[in-house]
Amino acid sequence: MGERQTIADSKRAFHQAFPHVISPLYRRLADELLVELHLLSHQSSFEPTPLFAVGLCTVFDTFSQGYRPEQHTSGLLAALCSSNGYDADTFRNESKTCIEAAKSKSIDAMESHLAGHKLGEGSHYSRLMAIGVFRLFEEAKGDAEQPDEAELRKRCKEMATALNFPAERVEKDLSLFASNSERMTMAVELVQETIAAERRKKERRQAEQAQRSES
């Protein structure tokens, strides 16, 4: 399906599968993932791997935080995937399996564990694979309850050769993901604070109107 359709076809299929209004804060997420999945579907040397599944789900969950109504998020991911010939449930299941396996291992043991996910020669690398590796390192048990993110990114870069990933791309992709994630968290907090402030104003106005009505 991916080889036959244009980006316009993918967008049309997406909007048919997800006929809901997406607020501006999340529209960029939808647009970028839609285009990214479309381009990957045209890469003959690209094969979705378990690490890709972890990365995709991690990116989606990170940048859809605070999405309302919350029950629409599963449909949003499903539409992004199906409009490009992929299955969201398959990615979710693969991601869950990988994460559960990572939780039972130490951070040091993760290196040999991840080596089994080496990308085949000539296979197309995706930034989502590197993010998947980072997420699994995060889930692994370490001495510290909250492992240092910079240290985990360093480990991911060191794993690049063993995984047949381009090391410089891995470092750049993970740094960009970290900075964008931080900005998204701040944006969501700002929106939530704004909504809460508007709600308080509305409640005050209603209380004042009620008092005037009683007097």
MARTOR-515381 format. One line per field, with one value per residue (C-alpha): y, x, z; residue number from 1. Coordinates in Angstrom, 2 decimals. Layout:
<sites>
yy	Y, ...
xx	X, ...
zz	Z, ...
pos	NUM, ...
</sites>
This chain:
<sites>
yy	0.00, 2.41, 2.07, 3.03, 6.05, 9.64, 11.80, 13.28, 9.75, 9.10, 12.33, 11.56, 8.07, 9.52, 12.05, 9.37, 7.12, 9.97, 12.50, 14.62, 18.12, 18.10, 21.08, 23.15, 21.85, 18.30, 18.99, 19.14, 15.70, 14.24, 15.94, 14.99, 11.36, 11.02, 12.27, 10.24, 6.99, 7.77, 8.27, 5.09, 3.13, 4.11, 2.96, -0.49, -1.10, -0.18, -2.88, -2.01, -3.58, -4.03, -1.10, 0.99, -0.01, 1.09, 4.38, 5.13, 4.46, 6.47, 9.49, 9.31, 8.97, 11.74, 14.26, 13.33, 13.93, 15.98, 15.25, 15.68, 13.74, 11.14, 8.27, 9.59, 8.95, 5.26, 6.11, 8.83, 6.45, 3.78, 6.23, 7.48, 3.90, 2.48, 5.39, 4.29, 0.54, -0.22, -1.67, 0.24, -2.79, -4.71, -1.83, -1.51, -5.21, -5.30, -2.21, -3.65, -6.93, -5.15, -2.83, -5.68, -7.57, -4.50, -4.01, -7.33, -6.41, -4.14, -1.24, -3.01, -6.21, -4.25, -3.89, -7.60, -7.87, -5.11, -6.59, -9.11, -6.24, -5.41, -3.75, -5.81, -4.67, -2.20, -1.71, 1.79, 3.45, 5.49, 7.96, 6.06, 3.07, 5.15, 6.52, 2.94, 2.02, 5.04, 4.09, 0.55, 1.84, 4.05, 1.05, -1.12, -1.37, 0.68, 1.73, 5.12, 5.43, 8.15, 7.44, 10.52, 11.17, 12.38, 9.15, 7.07, 8.98, 8.30, 4.59, 4.66, 6.25, 3.65, 0.93, 2.37, 0.28, -2.96, -2.15, -1.01, 2.49, 5.69, 6.97, 10.68, 10.40, 8.62, 11.39, 14.11, 12.32, 11.68, 15.24, 16.63, 14.29, 15.36, 19.08, 18.72, 16.59, 19.28, 21.97, 19.84, 19.28, 23.02, 23.74, 21.24, 22.69, 26.20, 25.13, 23.34, 26.39, 28.62, 26.33, 26.17, 29.97, 30.39, 27.88, 29.79, 33.05, 31.44, 30.04, 33.45, 35.12, 32.51, 32.96, 36.74, 36.43, 34.06, 36.53, 39.38, 37.27, 36.47, 40.12
xx	0.00, 2.82, 4.47, 1.31, 0.14, 1.31, 1.54, -1.82, -3.27, -1.84, -3.30, -6.68, -6.67, -5.63, -8.47, -10.96, -9.72, -9.53, -12.30, -11.70, -10.37, -6.78, -5.79, -2.81, -0.56, -0.81, -1.27, 2.48, 2.89, 0.28, 1.70, 5.31, 4.61, 2.29, 4.99, 7.72, 5.75, 4.82, 8.46, 9.52, 6.83, 8.54, 11.97, 12.53, 15.39, 13.31, 11.85, 9.97, 11.91, 10.97, 13.27, 11.41, 8.12, 9.41, 10.63, 7.42, 5.25, 7.62, 7.54, 3.78, 3.16, 5.62, 4.15, 0.50, 0.69, -2.27, -4.25, -7.98, -10.16, -7.69, -9.69, -8.92, -5.18, -5.37, -7.43, -4.97, -2.01, -4.03, -4.94, -1.36, -0.18, -3.00, -2.88, 0.66, 0.14, 1.23, -0.61, -0.57, -1.56, 1.45, 3.75, 2.13, 2.50, 6.13, 6.90, 5.28, 7.18, 10.53, 9.91, 8.88, 12.06, 14.20, 12.75, 14.22, 17.76, 20.47, 21.67, 25.00, 23.24, 21.18, 24.17, 24.42, 20.64, 20.29, 23.01, 20.40, 18.56, 21.41, 20.19, 20.83, 23.44, 21.96, 18.85, 17.44, 18.04, 15.26, 15.61, 12.80, 15.12, 17.61, 14.79, 13.66, 17.13, 17.13, 13.71, 14.85, 17.92, 15.58, 13.44, 16.40, 17.21, 20.21, 21.81, 20.15, 16.37, 16.55, 19.51, 21.21, 19.82, 23.14, 24.77, 22.04, 22.43, 26.17, 25.49, 23.16, 25.83, 28.34, 25.85, 25.52, 28.31, 27.01, 23.52, 24.79, 23.38, 25.13, 26.68, 26.56, 22.92, 22.08, 23.63, 21.86, 18.50, 18.52, 19.60, 16.82, 14.28, 15.32, 15.05, 11.73, 10.33, 11.21, 9.57, 6.45, 6.18, 6.43, 3.84, 1.38, 1.87, 1.26, -1.95, -3.16, -2.38, -4.26, -7.29, -7.25, -7.02, -9.96, -11.95, -11.26, -12.34, -15.55, -16.28, -15.70, -18.03, -20.69, -20.31, -20.58, -23.68, -25.24, -24.55, -26.11, -29.16, -29.61, -29.24
zz	0.00, 0.94, -2.49, -4.35, -2.41, -2.30, 0.80, -0.19, -0.22, 3.25, 4.60, 3.06, 4.58, 7.94, 8.06, 7.07, 9.88, 12.41, 11.63, 14.72, 15.22, 16.51, 18.62, 17.38, 20.19, 18.84, 15.14, 14.59, 16.19, 13.86, 10.76, 11.45, 12.32, 9.34, 6.96, 8.68, 8.46, 4.86, 3.87, 5.68, 3.89, 0.61, 1.77, 0.28, 2.73, 5.78, 7.99, 11.21, 14.07, 17.75, 18.59, 16.03, 17.67, 21.09, 19.65, 17.79, 20.84, 23.04, 20.73, 20.36, 24.10, 24.92, 22.51, 23.06, 26.83, 27.97, 24.77, 25.24, 25.00, 26.23, 24.74, 21.25, 21.53, 20.64, 17.58, 16.61, 16.63, 14.85, 12.08, 11.69, 11.25, 9.13, 6.68, 5.83, 5.81, 9.37, 12.34, 15.64, 17.72, 16.42, 17.37, 20.80, 21.53, 20.38, 22.44, 25.55, 25.19, 24.80, 27.74, 30.03, 29.10, 29.77, 33.24, 34.37, 33.34, 34.67, 32.58, 31.99, 30.92, 28.42, 26.13, 25.37, 25.32, 22.74, 20.55, 19.42, 17.71, 15.33, 12.16, 9.04, 6.54, 4.07, 6.22, 6.60, 9.99, 11.60, 14.47, 16.17, 16.56, 18.57, 20.71, 21.27, 22.54, 24.86, 26.24, 26.99, 28.80, 30.84, 31.75, 32.78, 36.46, 37.52, 40.79, 40.55, 40.63, 37.99, 35.67, 34.26, 30.78, 29.42, 30.57, 28.94, 25.68, 25.85, 26.27, 23.30, 21.13, 22.30, 21.29, 17.78, 16.25, 17.75, 16.44, 13.04, 13.66, 12.49, 15.75, 14.87, 13.84, 17.08, 19.18, 17.20, 17.17, 20.91, 21.77, 19.59, 21.13, 24.63, 23.88, 22.06, 24.88, 27.41, 25.30, 24.89, 28.64, 29.24, 26.54, 28.01, 31.51, 30.18, 28.43, 31.56, 33.71, 31.26, 31.28, 35.07, 35.31, 32.93, 34.94, 38.16, 36.52, 35.30, 38.75, 40.33, 37.85, 38.49, 42.26, 41.93, 39.74, 42.27, 45.10, 43.14, 42.42, 46.10, 47.21
pos	1, 2, 3, 4, 5, 6, 7, 8, 9, 10, 11, 12, 13, 14, 15, 16, 17, 18, 19, 20, 21, 22, 23, 24, 25, 26, 27, 28, 29, 30, 31, 32, 33, 34, 35, 36, 37, 38, 39, 40, 41, 42, 43, 44, 45, 46, 47, 48, 49, 50, 51, 52, 53, 54, 55, 56, 57, 58, 59, 60, 61, 62, 63, 64, 65, 66, 67, 68, 69, 70, 71, 72, 73, 74, 75, 76, 77, 78, 79, 80, 81, 82, 83, 84, 85, 86, 87, 88, 89, 90, 91, 92, 93, 94, 95, 96, 97, 98, 99, 100, 101, 102, 103, 104, 105, 106, 107, 108, 109, 110, 111, 112, 113, 114, 115, 116, 117, 118, 119, 120, 121, 122, 123, 124, 125, 126, 127, 128, 129, 130, 131, 132, 133, 134, 135, 136, 137, 138, 139, 140, 141, 142, 143, 144, 145, 146, 147, 148, 149, 150, 151, 152, 153, 154, 155, 156, 157, 158, 159, 160, 161, 162, 163, 164, 165, 166, 167, 168, 169, 170, 171, 172, 173, 174, 175, 176, 177, 178, 179, 180, 181, 182, 183, 184, 185, 186, 187, 188, 189, 190, 191, 192, 193, 194, 195, 196, 197, 198, 199, 200, 201, 202, 203, 204, 205, 206, 207, 208, 209, 210, 211, 212, 213, 214, 215
</sites>
